[in-house]
Amino acid sequence: MGPLPIVAWIVRCSGFLALAGLVGGFVVDLLVLLPSPPRGGEGRVSGRGGEGMAVPRRRLRRLRVVCTAILLLVTLAELWLRAATMSGGGLAAAPPAIPAVLTRTHFGAVWTARAASLVVLLLLSRASAPIVRALGACVALGVALTVSLTGHASDWGDLSVTAGLDWIHVVAATSWTGGLFVLVAVVVREARDWPPSRLADTMRRFSRLAGWCLLAVLLSGTYAAWVQVGDVGALRRTVYGRVLLVKLLLVAGVVCCGALNRYTVLPRLGGGGAPGLLERLLWRGPTTPSGAAQASPCAVPSRLGAYLTREALLALLVFGCTAILTESTPARHAHHLGADSPMGAHAGHAIAGEPASPLAGPAVSR
Protein backbone atom coordinates (compact mmCIF):
# COMPACT_ATOMS: atom_id res chain seq x y z
CA MET A 1 0.00 0.00 0.00
CA GLY A 2 1.48 3.36 -1.04
CA PRO A 3 1.26 6.66 0.81
CA LEU A 4 -1.75 7.93 -1.16
CA PRO A 5 -4.22 5.30 0.18
CA ILE A 6 -2.99 5.91 3.73
CA VAL A 7 -3.49 9.65 3.38
CA ALA A 8 -6.92 9.00 1.85
CA TRP A 9 -7.86 6.80 4.82
CA ILE A 10 -6.79 9.47 7.33
CA VAL A 11 -8.73 12.15 5.46
CA ARG A 12 -11.83 9.96 5.13
CA CYS A 13 -11.77 8.91 8.78
CA SER A 14 -11.36 12.52 9.93
CA GLY A 15 -14.30 13.50 7.75
CA PHE A 16 -16.54 10.81 9.20
CA LEU A 17 -15.68 11.84 12.77
CA ALA A 18 -16.29 15.52 12.05
CA LEU A 19 -19.60 14.72 10.32
CA ALA A 20 -20.66 12.61 13.30
CA GLY A 21 -19.84 15.46 15.67
CA LEU A 22 -21.76 17.92 13.50
CA VAL A 23 -24.90 15.81 13.02
CA GLY A 24 -24.74 14.49 16.59
CA GLY A 25 -24.39 18.03 17.91
CA PHE A 26 -27.57 19.13 16.14
CA VAL A 27 -29.46 15.96 17.10
CA VAL A 28 -28.61 16.19 20.80
CA ASP A 29 -29.37 19.91 20.83
CA LEU A 30 -32.75 19.64 19.10
CA LEU A 31 -34.03 16.19 20.12
CA VAL A 32 -32.30 15.11 23.32
CA LEU A 33 -31.74 18.12 25.56
CA LEU A 34 -34.82 19.47 27.27
CA PRO A 35 -36.16 22.85 26.16
CA SER A 36 -34.39 25.73 27.85
CA PRO A 37 -36.41 27.24 30.71
CA PRO A 38 -37.46 30.88 30.69
CA ARG A 39 -34.53 33.20 31.32
CA GLY A 40 -33.90 33.53 35.04
CA GLY A 41 -36.50 30.96 36.00
CA GLU A 42 -34.25 27.98 36.66
CA GLY A 43 -31.11 29.69 37.85
CA ARG A 44 -32.58 30.38 41.28
CA VAL A 45 -33.27 26.75 42.09
CA SER A 46 -30.49 24.64 40.65
CA GLY A 47 -27.30 25.91 42.27
CA ARG A 48 -24.19 25.52 40.17
CA GLY A 49 -26.33 24.06 37.39
CA GLY A 50 -28.47 27.19 37.43
CA GLU A 51 -27.91 27.95 33.78
CA GLY A 52 -29.80 24.76 33.02
CA MET A 53 -29.35 23.86 29.38
CA ALA A 54 -27.60 27.11 28.43
CA VAL A 55 -24.07 25.85 29.16
CA PRO A 56 -24.26 22.55 27.23
CA ARG A 57 -26.00 24.28 24.32
CA ARG A 58 -23.28 26.93 24.19
CA ARG A 59 -20.65 24.18 24.12
CA LEU A 60 -22.59 22.35 21.43
CA ARG A 61 -22.54 25.47 19.27
CA ARG A 62 -18.76 25.70 19.63
CA LEU A 63 -18.43 21.99 18.82
CA ARG A 64 -20.49 22.38 15.65
CA VAL A 65 -18.31 25.25 14.48
CA VAL A 66 -15.15 23.17 15.05
CA CYS A 67 -16.61 20.14 13.26
CA THR A 68 -17.72 22.30 10.32
CA ALA A 69 -14.26 23.82 10.02
CA ILE A 70 -12.68 20.35 10.07
CA LEU A 71 -15.11 19.19 7.39
CA LEU A 72 -14.12 22.14 5.22
CA LEU A 73 -10.45 21.17 5.53
CA VAL A 74 -11.31 17.53 4.80
CA THR A 75 -13.34 18.60 1.77
CA LEU A 76 -10.36 20.51 0.40
CA ALA A 77 -8.12 17.50 1.04
CA GLU A 78 -10.57 15.19 -0.77
CA LEU A 79 -10.49 17.46 -3.81
CA TRP A 80 -6.68 17.33 -3.80
CA LEU A 81 -6.71 13.53 -3.48
CA ARG A 82 -9.28 13.14 -6.25
CA ALA A 83 -7.22 15.33 -8.55
CA ALA A 84 -4.11 13.31 -7.69
CA THR A 85 -5.92 10.08 -8.53
CA MET A 86 -7.24 11.37 -11.84
CA SER A 87 -3.94 12.93 -12.92
CA GLY A 88 -2.10 9.70 -12.20
CA GLY A 89 0.92 11.68 -11.02
CA GLY A 90 0.50 11.70 -7.25
CA LEU A 91 -0.17 14.58 -4.87
CA ALA A 92 2.41 16.88 -6.46
CA ALA A 93 0.67 16.65 -9.85
CA ALA A 94 -2.81 17.36 -8.43
CA PRO A 95 -3.13 21.20 -8.73
CA PRO A 96 -3.28 21.36 -12.56
CA ALA A 97 -6.02 18.72 -12.58
CA ILE A 98 -8.27 20.45 -9.99
CA PRO A 99 -10.14 22.72 -12.48
CA ALA A 100 -11.01 19.72 -14.66
CA VAL A 101 -12.19 17.72 -11.62
CA LEU A 102 -14.45 20.59 -10.53
CA THR A 103 -15.96 21.32 -13.93
CA ARG A 104 -16.02 17.98 -15.73
CA THR A 105 -16.84 15.32 -13.13
CA HIS A 106 -19.73 14.19 -11.00
CA PHE A 107 -17.45 14.42 -7.99
CA GLY A 108 -16.74 18.06 -8.77
CA ALA A 109 -20.43 18.97 -8.86
CA VAL A 110 -21.12 17.26 -5.56
CA TRP A 111 -17.95 18.72 -4.05
CA THR A 112 -19.06 22.25 -4.94
CA ALA A 113 -22.45 21.69 -3.30
CA ARG A 114 -20.77 20.31 -0.17
CA ALA A 115 -18.31 23.20 0.10
CA ALA A 116 -21.11 25.76 -0.28
CA SER A 117 -23.21 23.96 2.36
CA LEU A 118 -20.32 23.96 4.81
CA VAL A 119 -19.78 27.69 4.37
CA VAL A 120 -23.47 28.23 5.15
CA LEU A 121 -23.12 25.97 8.16
CA LEU A 122 -20.29 28.09 9.53
CA LEU A 123 -22.78 30.93 9.66
CA LEU A 124 -25.60 28.85 11.15
CA SER A 125 -23.76 26.63 13.64
CA ARG A 126 -23.37 29.33 16.30
CA ALA A 127 -27.00 30.42 16.16
CA SER A 128 -29.07 30.00 19.31
CA ALA A 129 -32.55 30.56 17.86
CA PRO A 130 -34.42 27.23 17.49
CA ILE A 131 -35.53 27.92 13.91
CA VAL A 132 -31.98 28.71 12.81
CA ARG A 133 -30.65 25.59 14.57
CA ALA A 134 -33.28 23.51 12.77
CA LEU A 135 -32.21 25.06 9.46
CA GLY A 136 -28.59 24.24 10.28
CA ALA A 137 -29.58 20.64 11.00
CA CYS A 138 -31.21 20.40 7.55
CA VAL A 139 -28.05 21.73 5.90
CA ALA A 140 -26.01 19.16 7.89
CA LEU A 141 -28.26 16.40 6.53
CA GLY A 142 -27.51 17.73 3.05
CA VAL A 143 -23.79 17.46 3.76
CA ALA A 144 -24.38 13.84 4.82
CA LEU A 145 -26.12 13.25 1.49
CA THR A 146 -22.97 14.29 -0.38
CA VAL A 147 -21.14 11.44 1.35
CA SER A 148 -23.54 8.95 -0.23
CA LEU A 149 -23.37 10.70 -3.61
CA THR A 150 -19.58 10.32 -3.80
CA GLY A 151 -19.30 6.78 -2.46
CA HIS A 152 -19.94 3.23 -3.57
CA ALA A 153 -23.72 3.61 -3.23
CA SER A 154 -23.85 6.16 -6.06
CA ASP A 155 -22.79 3.54 -8.62
CA TRP A 156 -26.50 3.11 -9.35
CA GLY A 157 -27.13 6.86 -9.75
CA ASP A 158 -27.89 9.79 -7.46
CA LEU A 159 -31.63 9.04 -7.33
CA SER A 160 -31.33 5.28 -6.87
CA VAL A 161 -32.72 3.28 -3.95
CA THR A 162 -29.17 2.30 -3.02
CA ALA A 163 -28.03 5.92 -2.71
CA GLY A 164 -31.14 6.83 -0.71
CA LEU A 165 -30.71 3.96 1.72
CA ASP A 166 -27.03 4.76 2.08
CA TRP A 167 -27.98 8.34 3.03
CA ILE A 168 -30.37 6.99 5.66
CA HIS A 169 -27.54 4.77 6.90
CA VAL A 170 -25.13 7.72 7.15
CA VAL A 171 -27.67 9.93 8.93
CA ALA A 172 -28.69 7.23 11.40
CA ALA A 173 -25.10 6.20 12.13
CA THR A 174 -23.85 9.76 12.65
CA SER A 175 -26.87 10.66 14.78
CA TRP A 176 -26.29 7.64 17.01
CA THR A 177 -22.51 7.64 17.29
CA GLY A 178 -22.20 11.42 17.02
CA GLY A 179 -24.71 11.67 19.83
CA LEU A 180 -22.47 9.40 21.90
CA PHE A 181 -19.44 11.60 21.24
CA VAL A 182 -21.41 14.71 22.16
CA LEU A 183 -22.79 13.21 25.35
CA VAL A 184 -19.30 12.19 26.47
CA ALA A 185 -17.64 15.48 25.52
CA VAL A 186 -20.32 17.97 26.51
CA VAL A 187 -23.33 16.69 28.41
CA VAL A 188 -22.16 14.17 31.00
CA ARG A 189 -19.74 16.47 32.79
CA GLU A 190 -22.50 19.07 33.10
CA ALA A 191 -24.90 16.42 34.35
CA ARG A 192 -23.14 16.22 37.71
CA ASP A 193 -24.84 19.50 38.59
CA TRP A 194 -28.25 18.49 37.27
CA PRO A 195 -31.16 17.11 39.27
CA PRO A 196 -31.30 13.31 38.78
CA SER A 197 -34.71 13.57 37.10
CA ARG A 198 -33.34 15.87 34.39
CA LEU A 199 -30.39 13.58 33.69
CA ALA A 200 -32.71 10.55 33.58
CA ASP A 201 -35.09 12.26 31.15
CA THR A 202 -32.22 13.38 28.89
CA MET A 203 -30.62 9.95 28.75
CA ARG A 204 -33.91 8.19 28.10
CA ARG A 205 -34.55 10.53 25.20
CA PHE A 206 -31.19 9.62 23.74
CA SER A 207 -31.74 5.91 24.42
CA ARG A 208 -35.01 5.96 22.45
CA LEU A 209 -33.36 7.89 19.63
CA ALA A 210 -30.42 5.46 19.57
CA GLY A 211 -32.83 2.53 19.35
CA TRP A 212 -34.51 3.93 16.23
CA CYS A 213 -31.13 4.82 14.72
CA LEU A 214 -29.89 1.28 15.38
CA LEU A 215 -32.92 -0.16 13.58
CA ALA A 216 -32.26 2.11 10.57
CA VAL A 217 -28.55 1.23 10.58
CA LEU A 218 -29.26 -2.51 10.68
CA LEU A 219 -31.85 -2.46 7.89
CA SER A 220 -29.93 -0.15 5.55
CA GLY A 221 -26.61 -1.81 6.40
CA THR A 222 -27.99 -5.27 5.63
CA TYR A 223 -29.14 -4.08 2.22
CA ALA A 224 -25.79 -2.38 1.54
CA ALA A 225 -23.88 -5.52 2.53
CA TRP A 226 -26.02 -7.64 0.22
CA VAL A 227 -25.41 -5.22 -2.66
CA GLN A 228 -21.69 -4.63 -2.11
CA VAL A 229 -20.60 -8.13 -1.04
CA GLY A 230 -22.63 -10.31 -3.37
CA ASP A 231 -22.18 -13.67 -1.63
CA VAL A 232 -21.22 -14.93 1.81
CA GLY A 233 -17.97 -16.43 0.58
CA ALA A 234 -16.70 -12.96 -0.38
CA LEU A 235 -16.68 -12.03 3.31
CA ARG A 236 -13.79 -14.42 3.77
CA ARG A 237 -12.05 -14.08 0.40
CA THR A 238 -11.74 -10.31 0.08
CA VAL A 239 -10.20 -7.46 2.06
CA TYR A 240 -13.55 -5.64 1.88
CA GLY A 241 -15.38 -8.64 3.32
CA ARG A 242 -12.91 -9.19 6.17
CA VAL A 243 -12.96 -5.53 7.18
CA LEU A 244 -16.76 -5.60 7.05
CA LEU A 245 -16.79 -8.55 9.46
CA VAL A 246 -14.55 -6.65 11.89
CA LYS A 247 -16.84 -3.65 11.61
CA LEU A 248 -19.89 -5.77 12.38
CA LEU A 249 -18.21 -7.18 15.49
CA LEU A 250 -17.38 -3.66 16.67
CA VAL A 251 -20.95 -2.51 16.05
CA ALA A 252 -22.16 -5.47 18.10
CA GLY A 253 -19.87 -4.28 20.90
CA VAL A 254 -21.37 -0.79 20.75
CA VAL A 255 -24.86 -2.28 20.90
CA CYS A 256 -23.96 -4.43 23.92
CA CYS A 257 -22.49 -1.47 25.79
CA GLY A 258 -25.58 0.56 24.97
CA ALA A 259 -27.87 -2.20 26.20
CA LEU A 260 -25.96 -2.49 29.48
CA ASN A 261 -26.15 1.26 29.89
CA ARG A 262 -29.87 1.30 29.14
CA TYR A 263 -30.84 -1.60 31.37
CA THR A 264 -28.37 -1.39 34.25
CA VAL A 265 -27.41 2.28 34.69
CA LEU A 266 -30.45 4.28 33.63
CA PRO A 267 -32.85 2.47 35.99
CA ARG A 268 -30.71 3.71 38.91
CA LEU A 269 -31.48 7.29 37.97
CA GLY A 270 -35.11 6.76 38.88
CA GLY A 271 -38.01 8.69 37.46
CA GLY A 272 -38.82 6.07 34.86
CA GLY A 273 -41.48 4.11 36.67
CA ALA A 274 -41.21 0.47 37.73
CA PRO A 275 -38.30 -1.40 36.16
CA GLY A 276 -39.08 -3.63 33.21
CA LEU A 277 -38.25 -7.30 32.72
CA LEU A 278 -34.75 -6.68 31.29
CA GLU A 279 -33.90 -4.27 34.09
CA ARG A 280 -34.91 -6.86 36.66
CA LEU A 281 -32.92 -9.60 34.91
CA LEU A 282 -29.74 -7.56 34.40
CA TRP A 283 -29.65 -5.66 37.66
CA ARG A 284 -29.63 -7.69 40.86
CA GLY A 285 -28.77 -5.03 43.40
CA PRO A 286 -30.98 -3.88 46.30
CA THR A 287 -34.13 -2.00 45.39
CA THR A 288 -36.42 0.41 47.12
CA PRO A 289 -39.92 -0.73 48.09
CA SER A 290 -41.22 0.77 44.83
CA GLY A 291 -38.82 -1.39 42.81
CA ALA A 292 -36.41 1.35 41.72
CA ALA A 293 -32.72 0.62 42.02
CA GLN A 294 -30.79 2.34 44.81
CA ALA A 295 -27.60 4.12 43.92
CA SER A 296 -25.59 7.09 45.10
CA PRO A 297 -26.72 10.17 43.15
CA CYS A 298 -23.09 11.21 42.70
CA ALA A 299 -21.99 7.78 41.47
CA VAL A 300 -24.54 7.37 38.70
CA PRO A 301 -23.26 10.14 36.36
CA SER A 302 -19.72 8.75 36.70
CA ARG A 303 -20.92 5.24 35.88
CA LEU A 304 -22.98 6.61 33.03
CA GLY A 305 -19.97 8.50 31.67
CA ALA A 306 -17.81 5.36 31.83
CA TYR A 307 -20.31 3.33 29.79
CA LEU A 308 -20.77 6.11 27.25
CA THR A 309 -17.00 6.48 26.91
CA ARG A 310 -16.63 2.77 26.12
CA GLU A 311 -19.35 3.02 23.50
CA ALA A 312 -17.70 6.09 21.96
CA LEU A 313 -14.28 4.39 21.78
CA LEU A 314 -15.77 1.40 19.99
CA ALA A 315 -17.58 3.78 17.65
CA LEU A 316 -14.23 5.39 16.79
CA LEU A 317 -12.96 1.99 15.67
CA VAL A 318 -16.14 1.50 13.63
CA PHE A 319 -15.41 4.74 11.77
CA GLY A 320 -11.87 3.53 11.11
CA CYS A 321 -13.24 0.37 9.49
CA THR A 322 -15.80 2.41 7.54
CA ALA A 323 -13.02 4.58 6.11
CA ILE A 324 -11.17 1.46 4.95
CA LEU A 325 -14.33 0.11 3.32
CA THR A 326 -14.92 3.41 1.56
CA GLU A 327 -11.41 3.38 0.13
CA SER A 328 -11.52 -0.32 -0.82
CA THR A 329 -12.95 -2.15 -3.80
CA PRO A 330 -16.37 -3.65 -2.97
CA ALA A 331 -16.32 -7.42 -2.69
CA ARG A 332 -18.72 -7.69 -5.64
CA HIS A 333 -15.83 -6.58 -7.90
CA ALA A 334 -13.26 -8.95 -6.44
CA HIS A 335 -13.42 -11.25 -9.48
CA HIS A 336 -12.29 -8.32 -11.66
CA LEU A 337 -9.32 -7.20 -9.56
CA GLY A 338 -8.35 -10.35 -7.69
CA ALA A 339 -9.50 -11.60 -4.33
CA ASP A 340 -7.10 -9.47 -2.29
CA SER A 341 -7.13 -6.17 -4.14
CA PRO A 342 -5.69 -3.66 -1.66
CA MET A 343 -7.18 -0.47 -0.36
CA GLY A 344 -6.90 2.21 -3.00
CA ALA A 345 -6.85 -0.21 -5.96
CA HIS A 346 -10.25 1.05 -6.99
CA ALA A 347 -9.00 4.35 -8.31
CA GLY A 348 -12.21 6.00 -9.40
CA HIS A 349 -14.60 4.92 -6.69
CA ALA A 350 -15.76 8.39 -5.75
CA ILE A 351 -16.70 9.46 -9.26
CA ALA A 352 -19.59 7.11 -9.79
CA GLY A 353 -21.07 6.60 -13.17
CA GLU A 354 -18.35 8.49 -15.06
CA PRO A 355 -15.89 7.26 -17.64
CA ALA A 356 -12.25 7.39 -16.73
CA SER A 357 -10.88 10.91 -16.98
CA PRO A 358 -8.51 11.65 -19.85
CA LEU A 359 -6.32 13.24 -17.20
CA ALA A 360 -5.64 9.92 -15.57
CA GLY A 361 -3.83 6.82 -16.53
CA PRO A 362 -5.61 3.46 -16.80
CA ALA A 363 -8.31 3.25 -14.15
CA VAL A 364 -10.49 0.38 -13.07
CA SER A 365 -14.21 1.09 -13.21
CA ARG A 366 -16.40 -0.12 -10.44
BELRA-V6964 format. One record per helix or strand of 2 or more residues. SS is the DSSP state (a for helix, b for strand). FROM is the first residue (numbers start at 1). LEN is the number of residues. Records with the same first field share a line. If there is no record, write none. Layout:
SS=FROM-LEN / FROM-LEN
This chain:
a=3-30 / 47-3 / 54-34 / 91-3 / 95-10 / 106-19 / 130-20 / 152-5 / 161-31 / 196-34 / 233-5 / 239-31 / 277-6 / 297-30 / 331-7
